């Protein structure tokens, strides 16, 4: 048994006397109490006393134990009434407090003689009507205790709000006369407040604005003190002043080059990043896109680009050829225009006769395990392929060919089935398949794509025999007549890389098979080029003539036209597929380095062969010198591409031969700060530059903050002593009319 001693710990204190209106409360044990009951049946933690008497309270703790205590209180007077008012101010303004308290009576001997203010921030005051400056915005609990000359006191509390100010802010650069300078407001305010008003003074004695981010044209040059005042929804205001330099001329922008898209690119999708190298002295760019190379009519103009790239929505352009270029502007709107490049916005529907377009990067329906139940046709014909049986569904695999996904068929029973493509049996057609093969069992004969998978249909297949490791096309399943094959062992059983297959059939004339745009084989055999019996199309099917398995490998895209495409159109589709799955190499923008440590330059790991200007053959090289670097690569389809970039070190470096006149000085100023770079010149000096007056060879070893070193090229200086060799001779005398000469 444990005894709860709660009753011994509770006390109202000793008997006392005070003014009417004050309160009694527990002086001991209050932290243990869970319930109060005063003699007037109130249940608060205190009891206001107005008359002399004995008062008691019964309290209970958490265990249910009770205790009772009493206290005798004598009333010695009446308390005054405490009351005050205050204003709500913005931060950095003082809050004014006004005492509104009244004494208990109007008698002259009963007046308030003392005030104690507690401001809630650790500070206090003892004057009747103080002002107080709070250290931070926020809410403060303020109490006022007043005392009358009878000795009676009263207390009142209230909450005071100090409102947060907005923060006025904007960036300044350099402006040029007679050209709009764009100001950008970047002011901030704490939620839930918002900025509702802006007031600009542009500092030239003329211009003002109430817009949030105005543009202004200065008529004269000089330093302008620009002022921005902002007001927030809580009526608080902040002001900031920055000095803006206005010039009357600026250095011309320098020549620059385009990066991406490359010339003659085939662009797909919707968003394309247009990218260019920076132009020195430029502060903005405009991107122009036109349908003709002369840019006589600008289809798209994006101005005031403050970066060296812009993501553009190609869906706003018509399908077909377009041209793009960039114009660089300096502060004073002087400009230079880049060369232009051609690109083609393309999708297979751009060419007439498109009956089927399946692409693994769009229109694929899959479950949480990536099993594909529907491959939606992106042509207008709705020739979707589907598989409702889960065990027969191929798998969606992302980022297999470059960044593009594929549908992976397991070589067992994975198959997708489509509908009938009307009229294809008795027409010429053009078929594209982007596929790669995994290891296929010997003697397998696997369909990649077929129309009517019985013996009287059309099959595009992979043959995996010991003597025939190849791709074969069948028409009415007749062999060798009615079949078109690649060379033996051209597509080995061990697997083959992603390949763009193109098959064209000129009805009753000729069939041609291309691999990655290169002619592979052709046939004028009537059995191959005749009509076949039409039915639904199938992807990855085992067939029905004793073939043992289905395709084991990946399919990324299938495109089918019910017409024989012209050579130019055929190549256009092949280029579309090439740029989509193996875009040309792009080294990116030129590099300007602050330091001299080795820098890696990568062409990307997705290519098959590499050759750098340094002679290296890896995908990445390490640079230890500035200069111009190029790489030539071969992609997975056998296409080659190349790119060039420039690597610069920060600073000004002289080299070669230079001649100065006797007595002149050649200043080699690197422009580098000695706080970040160390220097050792060939003459032993250690400054950031060199004043050259003597003929000699000069160079420097410069060290950056990471202790990486750059040894500059040598500058050879020759002194022209011409001034030492020129003479008019000694002083002389002769007759008027004669001449002097050297």
C-alpha positions in Angstrom: 0.0 0.0 0.0 1.3 3.4 -1.0 0.0 6.6 0.7 -0.8 9.6 -1.6 0.3 12.6 0.5 -1.4 15.1 -1.8 -3.5 16.5 1.1 -0.3 17.5 2.9 1.0 19.4 -0.1 -1.9 21.7 -0.9 -2.1 25.2 0.6 -3.8 28.5 0.0 -1.2 30.2 2.1 -1.4 32.3 5.3 -4.4 34.5 6.1 -4.0 37.8 4.3 -5.5 41.2 3.5 -5.8 42.9 0.2 -7.9 45.1 -2.0 -11.3 44.1 -3.3 -11.2 42.6 -6.7 -8.0 40.7 -6.2 -7.9 36.9 -6.4 -6.7 33.9 -4.3 -5.1 30.8 -5.7 -3.1 27.8 -4.4 0.3 28.8 -3.2 1.5 25.2 -3.0 0.6 22.0 -4.8 -1.1 23.6 -7.8 0.9 21.5 -10.3 -0.7 18.3 -8.9 -4.3 19.5 -9.2 -6.6 18.1 -11.9 -9.9 19.6 -10.5 -10.9 22.6 -8.4 -14.2 23.3 -6.4 -14.5 26.6 -4.6 -17.1 27.4 -2.0 -19.1 29.3 -4.6 -19.1 26.1 -6.8 -16.7 27.7 -9.4 -14.1 25.4 -10.8 -11.3 27.7 -12.0 -7.8 27.8 -10.6 -8.4 31.2 -8.8 -11.3 33.0 -7.0 -11.9 36.7 -7.1 -12.5 38.2 -3.6 -14.7 41.3 -3.0 -15.7 40.9 0.7 -14.0 40.0 3.9 -14.4 36.4 4.9 -13.1 32.9 5.0 -12.8 31.0 1.7 -12.1 27.4 1.0 -11.3 25.2 -2.0 -11.4 21.4 -2.5 -9.0 20.0 -5.0 -8.5 16.5 -6.5 -5.3 15.0 -8.0 -5.0 12.4 -10.9 -5.4 9.5 -8.4 -8.7 10.8 -7.2 -7.4 11.9 -3.8 -8.9 15.1 -2.4 -7.7 17.9 -0.1 -9.3 21.0 1.3 -7.8 24.2 2.5 -9.1 27.6 3.7 -7.9 31.1 4.1 -9.2 34.2 5.9 -9.1 37.3 3.8 -9.6 40.9 5.0 -10.6 43.6 2.5 -8.6 46.7 3.0 -9.8 48.7 0.0 -11.1 48.5 -3.5 -8.8 47.8 -6.5 -8.7 50.2 -9.5 -9.8 49.0 -13.0 -6.8 48.3 -15.3 -7.2 49.0 -19.0 -5.0 50.1 -21.9 -5.0 50.5 -25.6 -2.2 50.2 -28.2 -1.7 50.5 -31.9 -0.5 47.7 -34.4 2.6 49.0 -36.1 5.1 47.8 -38.7 8.4 46.5 -37.7 11.0 49.2 -36.8 8.2 51.5 -35.7 7.5 52.0 -32.0 4.3 50.7 -30.5 2.5 53.4 -28.4 0.6 52.3 -25.3 -2.2 54.5 -23.8 -3.2 53.9 -20.1 -7.0 53.9 -19.8 -7.1 52.7 -16.2 -9.5 54.2 -13.6 -9.4 54.4 -9.8 -11.9 52.6 -7.7 -13.6 55.9 -6.8 -13.6 59.6 -7.9 -12.3 60.8 -4.5 -9.2 62.8 -4.7 -7.5 60.5 -2.1 -8.1 57.5 -4.4 -5.8 57.8 -7.5 -3.5 55.7 -9.5 0.1 56.3 -8.6 2.0 53.4 -10.2 2.3 51.6 -13.5 4.4 48.6 -14.5 4.4 47.5 -18.1 5.8 44.1 -19.1 6.2 44.2 -22.9 6.6 40.4 -23.5 10.1 40.6 -24.9 12.0 40.8 -21.7 11.7 44.6 -21.4 9.5 46.7 -19.1 8.6 50.3 -18.3 7.2 52.3 -15.3 5.8 55.4 -16.9 2.1 55.9 -17.6 2.1 56.0 -21.4 5.3 54.5 -22.8 6.3 53.7 -26.4 8.2 50.5 -27.1 10.3 49.3 -30.1 10.2 45.6 -30.5 13.2 43.7 -31.7 11.4 41.4 -34.2 8.0 41.2 -35.9 5.5 38.9 -34.1 2.9 38.7 -31.4 3.7 39.7 -27.8 1.7 39.3 -24.6 1.8 42.6 -22.8 0.6 43.1 -19.1 -0.1 46.4 -17.2 -0.1 46.4 -13.4 -1.4 49.6 -11.8 -1.3 50.6 -8.1 -3.5 53.1 -6.3 -2.5 55.4 -3.4 -4.6 53.1 -1.2 -2.2 50.3 -2.0 -4.6 48.4 -4.1 -3.4 47.0 -7.5 -4.9 45.5 -10.6 -3.5 43.7 -13.7 -4.6 43.4 -17.3 -3.0 41.7 -20.3 -3.5 42.0 -24.0 -1.9 40.8 -27.2 0.2 43.2 -29.3 1.0 42.6 -33.0 4.1 43.9 -34.7 3.6 43.5 -38.4 6.3 42.2 -40.7 7.6 44.6 -43.3 8.0 43.6 -46.9 11.6 43.5 -48.2 12.0 45.7 -51.3 14.6 44.2 -53.7 15.6 44.4 -57.4 18.7 43.7 -59.4 20.7 46.3 -61.2 23.2 46.0 -64.0 24.1 48.5 -66.7 21.8 50.4 -68.9 22.3 52.1 -72.3 20.7 55.4 -73.3 17.8 55.3 -75.8 17.3 51.6 -75.1 14.7 50.1 -72.8 16.2 48.8 -69.5 14.1 46.1 -67.9 13.7 46.3 -64.1 12.7 43.1 -62.3 11.0 43.3 -58.9 12.3 40.6 -56.6 10.7 41.9 -53.4 9.5 39.4 -50.8 7.0 39.4 -47.9 6.0 36.8 -45.4 2.8 34.8 -45.9 -0.1 35.4 -45.7 0.6 38.9 -46.7 1.3 39.9 -50.3 2.8 43.0 -52.0 0.0 45.2 -53.4 1.8 48.3 -54.6 5.1 49.3 -56.2 6.6 52.8 -56.6 9.7 53.3 -58.8 11.8 56.4 -59.1 14.4 55.9 -61.9 16.8 58.5 -60.5 17.0 60.8 -63.5 14.6 63.4 -62.2 12.0 62.4 -64.8 10.9 58.8 -64.8 8.6 57.1 -62.3 6.4 54.0 -62.5 3.8 52.0 -60.4 4.3 48.8 -62.4 5.8 45.8 -60.7 8.6 45.3 -63.2 8.7 48.2 -65.6 11.0 49.0 -68.5 12.5 52.5 -68.8 14.4 54.4 -71.5 17.1 56.7 -70.2 17.8 59.8 -72.3 21.2 60.6 -70.7 24.2 58.7 -69.3 25.5 58.7 -65.7 24.9 57.1 -62.4 21.3 56.9 -61.4 20.0 56.3 -57.9 17.0 54.1 -58.5 14.4 53.8 -55.7 11.8 51.1 -55.2 9.2 51.4 -52.5 6.8 48.4 -52.0 3.7 48.2 -49.8 2.3 44.9 -48.5 -1.3 44.0 -47.8 -0.7 44.7 -44.0 0.0 48.4 -45.0 3.7 48.1 -44.2 6.3 49.6 -46.5 9.9 49.1 -47.4 12.3 51.1 -49.6 15.6 50.2 -51.3 17.9 52.3 -53.4 20.5 51.0 -55.8 22.8 52.9 -58.2 22.4 52.1 -61.9 25.1 53.0 -64.4 23.8 54.3 -67.7 26.3 54.3 -70.6 26.1 55.8 -74.1 27.9 53.0 -75.9 28.9 49.4 -75.3 31.3 46.9 -76.8 29.9 45.0 -79.8 28.8 41.4 -79.3 31.2 38.9 -80.7 30.8 36.1 -83.2 29.3 32.9 -81.7 28.1 29.5 -82.9 25.0 27.4 -82.7 25.2 24.1 -80.8 21.9 22.2 -81.1 19.9 21.1 -83.0 22.5 20.2 -85.5 22.2 21.2 -89.2 19.8 19.0 -91.1 18.4 17.4 -87.9 15.2 15.4 -87.9 13.2 16.5 -84.8 10.4 14.6 -83.2 8.3 15.0 -80.1 7.1 18.3 -78.8 9.8 20.0 -76.8 13.2 20.7 -78.2 16.1 22.5 -76.5 17.7 25.1 -78.8 21.2 25.8 -77.6 24.1 28.1 -78.6 27.5 29.3 -77.4 27.6 32.6 -75.6 28.5 35.8 -77.4 30.9 38.0 -75.5 29.5 41.5 -74.5 26.0 40.2 -75.1 23.3 40.5 -72.5 20.3 39.0 -74.3 19.4 36.9 -77.3 16.5 36.3 -79.7 15.6 33.0 -81.3 14.2 33.2 -84.9 12.6 30.3 -86.7 11.5 30.6 -90.3 10.2 28.4 -93.0 12.7 29.7 -95.6 16.5 30.1 -95.4 16.4 33.8 -96.1 14.2 34.4 -93.0 12.0 36.7 -95.1 9.1 35.8 -93.0 9.8 34.9 -89.3 7.4 32.2 -88.2 8.6 32.3 -84.5 10.4 35.1 -82.6 11.3 34.7 -79.0 13.0 37.8 -77.7 14.8 38.9 -74.5 16.3 35.4 -73.8 18.8 35.9 -70.9 20.4 32.5 -71.3 22.2 30.5 -74.1 19.3 28.0 -74.5 15.6 28.0 -75.0 13.1 25.1 -74.7 10.7 25.4 -77.6 7.4 23.6 -78.3 7.7 22.2 -81.8 3.9 21.6 -82.0 3.5 25.2 -82.9 5.4 24.6 -86.1 4.1 23.0 -89.3 5.6 19.6 -90.2 8.4 19.9 -92.6 11.5 22.0 -93.0 12.3 25.0 -90.9 15.4 27.2 -90.2 16.7 28.7 -87.0 19.2 31.3 -86.0 20.0 33.4 -83.0 20.7 37.2 -82.7 22.9 38.4 -79.8 22.4 41.9 -78.5 24.6 44.1 -76.2 23.3 46.8 -73.8 22.9 49.3 -76.5 21.0 46.9 -78.8 23.9 46.5 -81.2 23.6 43.0 -82.6 25.3 40.1 -84.4 23.5 37.2 -86.1 24.6 33.6 -86.1 24.7 31.4 -89.1 21.5 29.5 -89.7 20.7 25.8 -89.5 18.0 23.7 -91.1 15.8 21.1 -89.3 12.8 19.1 -90.1 9.9 18.5 -87.8 8.7 15.0 -88.6 6.5 12.2 -87.6 5.6 9.2 -89.8 2.1 10.6 -90.5 3.9 13.5 -92.4 4.2 11.1 -95.3 1.0 9.9 -96.9 -0.1 6.3 -96.7 0.8 5.7 -93.1 -1.3 2.8 -92.0 0.5 1.7 -88.8 2.8 3.5 -86.3 3.8 1.8 -83.1 6.4 3.4 -80.9 7.5 2.1 -77.5 7.8 5.7 -76.1 4.2 6.6 -76.6 0.8 4.8 -76.4 1.9 1.8 -74.4 -0.4 0.5 -71.7 1.3 -1.6 -69.0 0.6 -2.9 -65.5 2.7 -2.4 -62.3 5.0 -5.2 -63.5 5.5 -3.4 -66.9 3.6 -6.2 -68.8 2.1 -4.7 -71.9 -1.5 -5.2 -72.7 -2.0 -2.5 -75.4 0.3 -0.9 -77.9 -1.7 2.0 -79.4 -1.4 2.9 -83.1 -0.2 6.5 -83.5 -1.5 6.8 -87.1 -5.1 7.9 -87.6 -6.2 4.4 -88.4 -6.6 2.8 -84.9 -4.7 -0.3 -85.8 -3.8 -1.1 -82.1 -2.0 -4.2 -81.0 -3.0 -5.9 -77.8 -2.7 -9.0 -75.6 -5.1 -9.6 -72.8 -3.5 -12.8 -71.5 -1.0 -11.8 -68.9 1.4 -14.7 -69.5 1.7 -13.8 -73.2 2.4 -10.1 -72.7 5.8 -8.6 -73.6 7.5 -6.3 -71.1 8.1 -2.6 -71.3 11.8 -1.7 -70.6 12.8 1.9 -70.4 16.0 3.6 -71.7 17.4 0.7 -73.7 18.3 2.4 -77.0 19.8 5.7 -75.9 17.1 7.1 -73.7 14.2 5.3 -75.5 12.2 2.3 -74.3 11.5 -1.0 -76.0 9.0 -3.9 -75.8 10.9 -7.1 -74.8 9.7 -10.4 -76.1 10.9 -13.5 -74.2 11.1 -16.0 -77.1 8.3 -18.1 -75.5 4.7 -17.1 -76.1 4.9 -13.3 -75.9 2.8 -11.9 -78.7 0.7 -8.8 -79.6 -2.1 -9.1 -82.1 -3.6 -6.3 -84.2 -6.5 -6.0 -86.7 -6.7 -6.3 -90.5 -4.9 -3.5 -92.5 -7.3 -3.3 -95.4 -5.9 -3.5 -99.0 -2.3 -4.2 -97.9 -2.3 -7.7 -99.5 -2.7 -6.3 -103.0 -0.7 -3.1 -102.8 2.9 -2.0 -102.7 4.1 -1.1 -99.2 7.0 0.1 -97.1 7.8 -1.4 -93.7 10.2 -0.1 -91.0 11.1 -2.1 -87.8 13.6 -1.0 -85.1 14.7 -4.2 -83.4 17.5 -6.0 -81.6 17.9 -9.7 -81.1 18.8 -11.6 -78.0 20.3 -15.1 -78.0 18.0 -17.3 -80.0 18.0 -21.2 -79.8 19.4 -23.0 -82.8 16.9 -23.9 -85.5 14.4 -21.4 -84.2 12.5 -19.6 -86.9 11.0 -16.5 -85.2 8.5 -14.0 -86.6 9.2 -10.4 -85.7 6.2 -9.1 -87.6 3.6 -10.9 -89.8 0.4 -10.3 -91.6 -1.7 -13.5 -91.6 0.7 -15.8 -89.8 -0.4 -18.8 -91.9 1.5 -20.1 -94.9 -0.3 -17.8 -97.4 0.6 -14.5 -95.5 3.6 -12.1 -95.1 6.4 -12.7 -92.6 9.3 -10.6 -91.4 11.4 -13.2 -89.5 14.7 -14.1 -87.9 16.2 -17.4 -88.9 18.5 -19.0 -86.3 19.9 -22.2 -87.9 23.5 -23.2 -87.7 24.0 -22.3 -91.4 21.5 -19.5 -91.6 21.8 -16.8 -89.0 20.0 -14.1 -90.8 16.8 -12.0 -91.4 14.4 -13.4 -93.9 11.2 -12.0 -95.5 8.5 -14.5 -96.7 5.6 -14.0 -99.1 3.1 -16.9 -99.0 5.8 -18.9 -97.2 7.4 -20.2 -100.4 11.1 -21.0 -100.2 13.6 -20.4 -101.7 11.2 -18.8 -104.2 9.1 -16.2 -102.4 11.8 -15.4 -99.8 14.3 -12.5 -99.4 17.3 -13.1 -97.1 20.3 -11.3 -95.8 23.7 -12.9 -95.9 24.3 -15.9 -93.8 25.6 -15.1 -90.3 24.7 -11.4 -90.7 22.4 -11.6 -87.7 24.0 -14.3 -85.5 22.2 -16.6 -83.1 24.1 -15.0 -80.2 22.2 -11.7 -80.8 22.4 -8.6 -82.9 22.5 -4.9 -81.9 19.6 -2.4 -82.5 19.0 -2.2 -86.3 16.8 -0.1 -88.5 15.2 -2.5 -90.9 13.5 -1.1 -94.0 11.6 -3.4 -96.4 10.0 -2.1 -99.6 7.7 -4.1 -101.9 6.8 -2.8 -105.3 3.9 -5.1 -106.1 4.6 -7.6 -108.9 8.0 -5.9 -109.5 10.8 -5.9 -106.9 11.4 -6.2 -103.1 14.3 -4.5 -101.3 15.6 -5.0 -97.8 17.8 -2.3 -96.1 19.7 -2.4 -92.9 20.5 0.9 -91.2 19.9 2.7 -94.5 22.2 0.4 -96.5 20.9 -1.8 -99.2 21.2 -5.5 -98.0 19.4 -7.5 -100.7 16.9 -7.2 -103.5 14.7 -9.6 -105.5 12.5 -9.5 -108.6 11.1 -13.0 -107.9 7.3 -13.0 -108.8 6.6 -15.3 -105.8 8.0 -12.7 -103.4 6.4 -9.7 -105.0 2.9 -11.0 -105.6 -0.1 -10.5 -103.5 -0.7 -12.5 -100.3 -3.8 -13.4 -98.3 -4.7 -10.6 -95.9 -5.6 -11.1 -92.3 -4.8 -9.5 -88.9 -1.2 -8.5 -88.2 0.9 -10.1 -85.4 4.0 -9.1 -83.5 6.3 -11.8 -82.1 4.2 -14.7 -83.1 5.3 -18.3 -83.3 3.4 -18.9 -86.5 1.5 -22.0 -87.5 3.8 -24.0 -89.8 5.9 -25.9 -87.3 8.1 -23.0 -86.2 9.3 -23.7 -82.7 9.5 -20.3 -81.0 8.7 -16.6 -81.2 11.2 -13.8 -81.3 13.5 -13.3 -78.4 14.6 -9.7 -78.4 13.4 -6.0 -78.4 11.2 -4.0 -80.7 11.2 -0.2 -80.3 9.2 0.9 -83.3 7.2 -0.4 -86.3 6.0 1.9 -89.2 4.0 0.7 -92.2 2.9 2.5 -95.3 0.5 1.1 -97.9 2.6 2.6 -100.7 6.1 2.4 -102.1 7.9 5.4 -100.8 10.2 7.4 -103.0 13.8 7.2 -102.1 13.8 10.6 -100.5 10.8 9.8 -98.4 12.3 6.4 -97.4 15.5 8.1 -96.3 13.5 10.7 -94.4 11.9 8.0 -92.3 15.2 6.3 -91.8 16.8 9.6 -90.7 13.9 10.1 -88.3 14.6 6.8 -86.7 18.3 7.4 -86.6 18.0 10.8 -84.9 15.5 9.4 -82.5 17.4 6.4 -81.3 21.0 7.4 -82.0 21.3 11.2 -82.3 24.6 12.6 -83.5 27.3 13.4 -81.0 27.1 16.8 -79.2 29.9 17.9 -77.0 27.9 20.9 -75.7 28.9 24.5 -75.4 32.4 25.8 -75.4 34.0 25.7 -71.9 35.5 28.6 -70.0 37.5 27.4 -67.0 38.4 29.4 -63.9 41.2 27.1 -62.9 43.8 24.9 -64.5 43.0 21.4 -63.2 42.4 18.6 -65.6 39.0 18.6 -67.2 37.1 15.7 -68.6 35.4 16.0 -72.0 32.9 13.3 -72.8 31.2 12.3 -76.0 28.8 9.9 -74.2 29.0 6.2 -73.8 26.3 5.3 -76.4 28.7 5.2 -79.4 30.6 2.2 -80.9 33.8 3.9 -82.0 35.5 7.2 -81.0 38.4 9.2 -82.5 39.5 12.5 -80.8 41.7 15.2 -82.2 44.2 14.1 -79.6 44.3 10.6 -81.2 42.5 9.0 -78.2 39.7 6.4 -78.9 37.8 6.4 -75.6 34.4 8.0 -74.9 36.0 10.5 -72.5 39.3 12.3 -72.6 41.1 14.4 -70.0 42.2 17.9 -71.0 45.2 19.7 -69.4 45.5 22.6 -72.0 43.1 25.1 -73.5 42.4 24.7 -77.3 40.1 23.4 -79.9 39.0 19.7 -79.6 36.9 17.5 -81.9 35.6 14.0 -81.9 34.3 11.7 -84.6 32.0 8.8 -83.5 30.2 5.9 -85.0 26.8 5.1 -83.5 25.0 1.7 -83.1 23.5 2.0 -86.6 26.9 2.6 -88.2 26.3 6.3 -88.9 29.2 8.7 -88.2 29.0 12.2 -86.7 31.4 14.7 -85.3 31.5 17.8 -83.2 34.0 20.5 -82.2 34.3 22.6 -79.0 36.7 25.2 -77.6 38.2 25.1 -74.2 39.3 28.5 -72.7 41.2 29.4 -69.6 40.2 32.6 -67.9 42.6 35.5 -68.5 44.5 37.1 -71.3 47.5 35.1 -72.8 49.9 36.4 -75.3 52.1 34.2 -77.5 54.0 34.2 -80.8 56.3 37.1 -81.9 55.8 40.8 -81.2 57.8 43.8 -82.0 57.8 47.1 -80.1 59.5 50.4 -80.7 62.5 51.3 -78.6 61.3 53.1 -75.5 57.8 51.7 -75.7 56.2 49.3 -73.2 54.2 46.2 -74.0 51.7 45.4 -71.2 50.9 41.8 -70.7 47.9 42.0 -68.4 46.4 38.6 -67.6 43.3 40.1 -66.0 43.5 37.6 -63.2 43.3 38.5 -59.5 46.3 37.7 -57.3 43.9 36.8 -54.5 43.0 33.6 -56.5 46.0 33.1 -58.7 49.8 32.9 -58.1 52.3 34.1 -60.8 55.9 33.3 -61.6 57.1 35.1 -64.7 60.2 34.1 -66.6 61.9 37.3 -65.3 61.2 36.3 -61.7 58.4 38.8 -61.0 55.2 37.6 -59.4 52.5 40.2 -60.3 49.4 39.5 -62.3 50.9 41.2 -65.4 54.2 42.1 -66.9 55.5 45.4 -68.4 57.9 44.4 -71.2 60.5 47.0 -72.4 63.3 44.7 -73.4 63.7 42.2 -76.2 63.5 38.6 -74.9 61.3 35.6 -74.5 58.6 35.8 -71.8 56.3 33.3 -70.2 54.5 32.7 -66.9 53.6 29.8 -64.6 50.2 30.5 -63.1 48.8 28.5 -60.1 45.1 28.5 -59.2 43.6 28.0 -55.7 43.7 24.2 -56.1 47.4 24.3 -56.8 46.9 23.4 -60.5 49.4 24.9 -62.8 49.2 26.4 -66.3 52.4 27.2 -68.2 51.7 29.9 -70.8 53.1 29.8 -74.3 56.2 31.9 -74.9 56.0 35.4 -76.2 59.1 36.5 -78.1 59.5 40.3 -78.1 61.9 42.1 -80.5 62.9 45.8 -80.0 62.8 48.0 -83.2 65.9 50.2 -82.9 64.9 52.4 -85.8 65.1 55.5 -83.6 68.8 54.9 -83.0 69.6 54.8 -86.7 68.0 58.1 -87.7 70.1 61.3 -87.9 70.0 64.7 -89.6 73.7 65.0 -89.0 75.7 67.6 -87.2 74.6 71.2 -86.8 75.6 73.1 -89.9 75.4 76.5 -91.8 74.5 77.0 -95.5 72.9 79.5 -97.8 69.2 80.2 -97.9 67.3 78.0 -100.2 69.2 74.8 -99.6 67.6 71.7 -97.9 68.3 69.3 -95.1 67.7 65.6 -95.2 68.5 62.5 -93.1 
